[in-house]
Amino acid sequence: QVQLVESGGGLVQAGGSLRLSCAASGRTFSSYAMAWFRQAPGKEREFVAGISWRGSSAYYRDSVKGRFTISRDNAKNTLYLQMNSLKPEDTAVYYCAAGATSYSGSVYPGHYDYWGQGTQVTVSS
């Protein structure tokens, strides 16, 4: 079992920045590929970014490339998402997820075994 707790969400103006964190506890954090997903009202949950267990590979959806950066600190059992140049369309609940290393970079929610409770990000225009 892995417990995941997100933090760092909030309200920001368009063009601003936020840094999300996901603190992990339980089984060895470094054993898992990690990812950030988001879900806006009335929409399906979508992949935002993923990172391999060592942090050597990162994956992004096209709409966030060049604006968002995913990273992890295995010594601190923490996953991060630095979000810059935020846009109103980035408004959503953001979730971190943990999955098997073989699914590193997968965009499918079903490939991830553990999820946090989510943190709200609201970008005003």
Backbone as a ProteinNet text record, in pm:
[ID]
protein_1_A
[PRIMARY]
QVQLVESGGGLVQAGGSLRLSCAASGRTFSSYAMAWFRQAPGKEREFVAGISWRGSSAYYRDSVKGRFTISRDNAKNTLYLQMNSLKPEDTAVYYCAAGATSYSGSVYPGHYDYWGQGTQVTVSS
[TERTIARY]
83.6	0	86.9	42.1	106.4	-1.7	23.9	-67.3	-9.1	-94	-50.7	-133.8	-66.4	-136.4	-82.3	-171.9	-133.8	-150.3	-73.7	-86	-34.3	-61.8	-7.4	-104.4	-225.9	-323.3	-371.4	-448.4	-502.8	-555.6	-581	-632.5	-518.4	-501.9	-394.7	-445.5	-391.6	-428.2	-357	-416.6	-354.6	-213.9	-120.2	19.6	99.9	31.8	99	153.3	205.2	269.2	219.1	222.3	196.6	288.9	320.1	397.4	318.4	280.3	209.9	310.4	275.2	355.3	267.1	328.6	257.6	347.8	308.6	386	339.2	434.2	402.6	447.7	370.1	407.3	364.3	421.1	388.7	503	471.9	574.4	673.4	784.5	895.1	853.4	860.2	820.1	899.2	1026.9	1112.7	1083.2	995.4	959.4	855.3	800.7	686.9	716	656.5	641.7	532	547.9	452.1	396.2	280.3	217.7	125	96.2	-7.2	-118.7	-239.8	-359.1	-441.4	-536.9	-629.9	-768.5	-866.5	-1004.8	-1081.9	-1133.1	-1216.7	-1362.7	-1450.9	-1592.6	-1651.8	-1718.4	-1783.6	-1690.8	-1565	-1468.5	-1403.8	-1345.3	-1276	-1140.3	-1091.9	-960.1	-856	-760.2	-661.2	-519.2	-430.9	-289.6	-229.6	-146.4	-77	72.4	132.9	276.9	309	416.3	460.9	611.8	661.5	804.6	842.7	957.9	1004.8	1049.7	1073.1	1102.6	1230.5	1327.5	1451.1	1446.6	1343.5	1334.9	1412.3	1462.3	1545.4	1463.6	1334.7	1248.8	1121.6	1081.6	959.7	873.8	743.6	647.1	541.8	494	396.6	290.1	170.9	71.3	112.4	71.5	118.8	84.2	-32.7	-78.3	-0.6	79.5	155.3	305.6	346.8	490.7	547.6	661.7	725.4	673.1	562.5	506	513.2	494.4	493.9	621	667.5	782.7	753	764.5	746.4	882.9	890.1	1015.5	983	1081.8	1061.8	1188.8	1170.4	1281.8	1259	1326.9	1303.6	1351.1	1447.6	1493.2	1386	1302.7	1195.6	1058.9	1055.2	927.2	824.5	867.7	781	789.6	673.6	658.5	617.6	664.6	634.3	580	505	465.5	476.4	576.9	592.3	511.6	418.2	329.1	350.5	397.8	420.8	329.6	316.4	233.8	96.3	34.5	-93.9	-201.7	-293.9	-403.7	-535.7	-644.4	-774.6	-810.1	-769.2	-800.9	-722.1	-627.9	-558.8	-638.9	-748.9	-832.5	-887.9	-861.9	-904.8	-863.5	-911.7	-856.3	-738.7	-625.6	-504	-477.8	-449.7	-425.9	-287.2	-219.3	-98.7	-134.5	-57.9	-85.7	44.2	40.9	156.8	121.5	214.6	190.5	318.3	303.9	419.4	516.2	642.7	745.4	727.2	666	643.1	543.8	464.9	368.2	418	546.3	604.7	563.3	503.7	460.7	324.7	258.4	127.1	25.3	-61.8	-163.3	-296.4	-301.3	-426.4	-441	-545.1	-563.6	-565.5	-615.7	-625.5	-492.6	-385.9	-252.9	-189.9	-258.5	-205.2	-285.4	-212.2	-275	-316.9	-247.5	-272	-291.4	-385.1	-421.7	-432.1	-399.2	-424.6	-567.5	-600.9	-738.4	-762.6	-655.9	-668.4	-651.2	-607	-594.5	-646.2	-726.4	-791.7	-696	-689.5	-616	-716.2	-725.6	-817.1	-737.3	-748.3	-676.4	-778.6	-772.2	-866.9	-810.8	-902.6	-860.3	-852.5
-120.2	0	124.9	223.7	354.5	457.4	547	657.3	783.3	856	975.8	1094.7	1205.6	1326.6	1445.5	1507.5	1623.5	1752.7	1852.9	1986.6	2087.8	2214.8	2321.4	2383.5	2331.1	2390.7	2525.4	2594.3	2723.1	2800.8	2928.6	3020.4	3109.3	3118.9	3199.5	3266.2	3381.5	3449.6	3385.6	3401.1	3351	3410.1	3322.3	3363.3	3335.7	3302.6	3277.1	3135.6	3104.2	2974.3	2912.9	2780.1	2703.1	2582.9	2534.6	2411.5	2312.6	2202.2	2096.6	1997.6	1943.1	1837.9	1718.4	1602.1	1478.3	1399.3	1391.2	1319.4	1174.8	1082.6	939.8	874.3	777.9	697.8	554.7	464.5	323.9	252.1	180.5	104.7	198	145.8	223.3	308.1	438.1	534.9	514.5	487	476.5	353.1	265.1	146.1	174	293.5	323.9	431.4	410.3	520.5	611.1	740.4	836.7	924.3	980.9	1066.7	1167.5	1272.5	1368.9	1358.2	1352.5	1359.4	1479.3	1518	1624.2	1593.8	1649.7	1631.1	1760.2	1812.6	1931.8	1889.3	1977	1941.8	1896.9	1783.2	1732.6	1668	1654.8	1595.9	1471.9	1390.1	1272	1309.6	1220.6	1240.8	1225.5	1317.4	1313.6	1320.6	1254.8	1252.7	1391	1433.8	1561.3	1538.8	1460	1435.7	1307.7	1240.6	1120.2	1119.2	1038	1031.2	889.9	844.9	710.3	700.1	577.3	557.5	626.8	640.3	709	858.2	899.2	1038.4	1069.9	967	988.7	1016.2	979.7	1002.8	1074.4	1172.7	1248.4	1254.6	1258.8	1255.6	1362.6	1426.7	1535.3	1527.3	1574.2	1593.5	1717.2	1723.8	1830.2	1969.1	1984.7	2118.1	2177.6	2096.6	2150.4	2150.2	2095.3	2092.1	2233.7	2251.8	2382	2471.1	2432.1	2511.1	2436.6	2305.5	2224.4	2139.6	2115.5	2028.3	1932.4	1803.8	1701.6	1661.1	1636.4	1592.4	1510.7	1441.1	1362	1363.2	1350.8	1339.1	1210	1105.1	975.1	972	1055.9	1062.3	1122.6	1208.1	1273.2	1212	1107.7	1042.6	1143.7	1232.2	1339.5	1357.3	1378	1408.5	1554.9	1620.1	1761.6	1785.1	1895.7	1945	2096.7	2149.7	2294.9	2339.9	2430.2	2476.2	2625.4	2662.1	2802	2842.7	2972.3	3026.4	2961.5	2956.8	2888.8	2957.8	2876.5	2922.8	2881.5	2953.3	2913.7	2768.4	2717.4	2578.1	2476.4	2521.8	2431.7	2409.3	2480.7	2466.5	2324.8	2260.7	2122.2	2078.4	1962.7	1895	1811.1	1826.7	1756.3	1641.6	1524.7	1403.6	1348.2	1298.7	1221	1073.2	994.4	851.6	773.5	651.9	563	433.8	385.3	262.2	183.6	64.6	-20.4	47.7	19	83.1	49.2	-63.9	-101.2	-8.3	65.1	160	303.3	321.5	454.8	535.9	652.8	737.1	702.7	602	564.2	675.1	694.8	800.1	743.4	615	550.7	542.5	601	596.4	455.3	360.3	222.8	155.4	213.9	156.3	198.5	280.2	328.8	269.3	223.5	148.9	236.1	345.8	427.8	574.3	639.6	777.2	860.9	988.8	1082.1	1132.7	1221.4	1272	1391.5	1448.4	1559.5	1695.9	1792.3	1930.2	2021.1	2119.6	2206.1	2314	2329.5	2439	2520.5	2649.2	2737.8	2853.7	2872	2978.8	3078.4	3201	3303.8	3382.4	3426.4	3500.2	3649.4
0	0	0	-74.4	-76.2	-49.6	42.7	69.4	7	-64.4	-135.9	-91	-61.3	-18.3	-96.4	-175	-253.6	-173.7	-211.8	-154.1	-255.1	-228.8	-311.9	-409.8	-417.7	-507.3	-456.1	-538.5	-498.3	-615.4	-591.2	-692.3	-739.6	-870.5	-927.8	-1054.8	-1086.7	-1210.5	-1328.5	-1444.3	-1566.6	-1579.9	-1620.1	-1629.3	-1504.2	-1396	-1269.7	-1259.2	-1141.6	-1117.6	-988.2	-985.1	-865	-864.7	-745.1	-732.7	-647.8	-710.4	-639.8	-581.9	-465.9	-403.7	-374.8	-374.3	-341.2	-247	-121.4	-21.3	-15.1	-20.5	-21.1	108.5	152.7	268.8	244	320.2	302.3	233.8	128.8	58.8	-9.7	-51.5	-103.6	-222.6	-203	-305.7	-433.4	-420	-538.5	-622.1	-574.6	-650.6	-757.4	-758.2	-843.3	-947.8	-1064.3	-1158.1	-1103.4	-1123.9	-1069.7	-1181.4	-1154.5	-1255	-1188.6	-1262.9	-1227.8	-1332	-1283.9	-1366.9	-1321.5	-1403	-1362.6	-1416	-1348	-1389.1	-1368.8	-1477.9	-1473.2	-1464.1	-1414.6	-1402.1	-1535	-1533.5	-1652.5	-1753.8	-1719.5	-1812	-1750.1	-1836.4	-1789	-1729	-1642.7	-1586.5	-1697.5	-1702.3	-1809.3	-1755.2	-1827	-1793.7	-1814.2	-1719.3	-1730.6	-1751.6	-1661.4	-1667.8	-1592.1	-1634.6	-1566.5	-1554.1	-1461.4	-1438.7	-1398.9	-1447.2	-1416.9	-1270.8	-1224.9	-1083.9	-1038.1	-1128.7	-1090.9	-1124.7	-1196.9	-1237.6	-1363.2	-1430.8	-1549	-1674.8	-1672	-1787.9	-1744	-1822.2	-1793.4	-1918.8	-1898	-2007	-1980.4	-2087.3	-2071.4	-2179.5	-2142.8	-2248.7	-2324.7	-2451.2	-2539.8	-2486.8	-2428.7	-2389.7	-2272.3	-2202.5	-2089.1	-2113.8	-2225.2	-2255.3	-2259.5	-2194	-2189.4	-2078.2	-2013.5	-1903.1	-1770	-1772.4	-1650.6	-1644.8	-1522.7	-1501.1	-1386.6	-1415.3	-1312.3	-1258.9	-1129	-1067.6	-943.4	-892.5	-771.1	-688.2	-558.6	-465.3	-387.7	-427.8	-364.3	-219.6	-185.2	-46.6	44.3	-13.1	63.6	36.7	-47.2	-81	-132.5	-219.9	-265.6	-416.9	-475.9	-617.3	-630.2	-735.2	-755.7	-896.2	-909.2	-1039.6	-1035.2	-1103	-1115.4	-1236.6	-1213.1	-1318.9	-1339.1	-1457.1	-1493	-1607.6	-1627.2	-1736.3	-1737	-1623.9	-1611.4	-1692.8	-1743.7	-1826.4	-1761.2	-1791.1	-1734.1	-1764.9	-1879.3	-1915	-1832.3	-1750.5	-1658.2	-1529.1	-1514	-1394.9	-1384.1	-1270.5	-1249.1	-1109	-1070.1	-952.8	-1002	-937.2	-976.6	-879.2	-936.2	-858.6	-887.5	-786.3	-811.4	-804.2	-876.7	-887.2	-892.2	-839.9	-838.8	-909.6	-991.5	-1064.5	-1084.6	-1139.7	-1164.3	-1260.3	-1243	-1325.9	-1474.2	-1504.3	-1643.7	-1711	-1632.8	-1687.4	-1682.4	-1669.3	-1663.9	-1786.5	-1761.7	-1872.1	-1929.3	-1872.7	-1926.4	-1904.2	-2004.6	-1995	-1944.8	-1916.2	-1878.2	-1725.6	-1669.5	-1524.4	-1468.5	-1546.3	-1499.5	-1475.5	-1525.5	-1506.3	-1373.7	-1298.3	-1171.4	-1056.3	-956	-847.4	-729.6	-708.2	-590.1	-631.8	-562	-594	-468.4	-482.3	-374.9	-380.4	-288.4	-279	-370.2	-423.7	-516.8	-451.1	-531.1	-485.8	-597.8	-561.1	-658.8	-707	-838.6	-901.3	-982.8	-953.6	-1024.2	-1080.9	-1212.9	-1280.9	-1333.2	-1286	-1327.7	-1445.6	-1530.8	-1651.3	-1624.5
[MASK]
+++++++++++++++++++++++++++++++++++++++++++++++++++++++++++++++++++++++++++++++++++++++++++++++++++++++++++++++++++++++++++++

